[in-house]
Amino acid sequence: MVPAHSWFPSFVEKAPMGLVVAFVAPQVGVYAHLRWLAAGLPPQLEDVIAALGAITVVLAARSARSSAAPAARSATS
């Protein structure tokens, strides 16, 4: 496993606070969900949440890919 987060400490030192919060808040939210909220869920609901998360990842990647495609095409022409 390659540590992809080694740039983060120097980024935090130089970035504005709002940008740092924007990077850290989702990680804290996922940790809080996994640590405190998901512990009491029934197994069926955990499966539904995992499926919704997977669907969200796929749709977000598809959306990002389709919105980036015209810019990439115009830059190469």
C-alpha positions in Angstrom: 0.0 0.0 0.0 1.4 3.4 -1.0 0.8 6.2 1.4 -1.0 8.8 -0.7 -1.5 11.2 2.2 2.0 12.3 2.8 1.3 15.7 1.1 -1.5 16.5 3.6 0.6 18.0 6.5 2.3 20.5 4.3 -1.1 21.2 2.6 -2.7 21.9 6.0 0.1 24.3 7.0 -0.3 26.5 3.8 -4.0 26.2 3.0 -6.8 28.4 4.2 -8.9 27.0 7.1 -12.0 26.6 5.0 -10.3 24.4 2.5 -8.8 22.2 5.3 -12.2 21.8 6.8 -13.6 20.8 3.3 -11.0 18.1 3.1 -11.2 16.8 6.6 -15.0 17.0 7.3 -16.0 14.0 5.1 -13.4 11.8 6.7 -14.6 12.7 10.2 -18.2 12.1 9.1 -17.4 8.6 7.8 -15.5 7.8 10.9 -18.3 8.9 13.1 -20.8 6.9 11.1 -18.8 3.8 11.2 -17.8 4.1 14.9 -21.1 5.2 16.5 -24.1 5.0 14.2 -23.5 1.8 12.3 -22.9 -0.3 15.4 -26.6 -0.7 16.2 -28.0 -1.2 12.7 -29.6 -4.4 11.8 -27.6 -6.4 9.2 -30.3 -6.0 6.5 -30.0 -2.2 6.8 -26.2 -2.3 6.6 -26.5 -4.1 3.3 -28.9 -1.5 1.9 -26.6 1.3 3.0 -23.6 -0.4 1.5 -25.5 -0.9 -1.8 -26.6 2.8 -1.8 -23.0 3.8 -1.2 -21.8 1.7 -4.1 -24.4 3.1 -6.4 -23.5 6.6 -5.4 -19.8 6.0 -6.1 -20.6 4.7 -9.6 -23.0 7.5 -10.5 -20.6 10.2 -9.2 -17.7 8.7 -11.2 -19.9 8.5 -14.3 -21.0 12.1 -13.8 -17.5 13.4 -13.3 -16.3 11.5 -16.3 -19.1 12.8 -18.6 -18.6 16.4 -17.3 -14.8 16.3 -17.8 -15.0 14.7 -21.3 -16.0 17.9 -23.3 -13.2 19.9 -21.7 -10.7 17.2 -22.5 -11.9 17.0 -26.1 -11.7 20.8 -26.6 -8.2 21.0 -25.1 -6.9 18.4 -27.5 -8.5 19.9 -30.7 
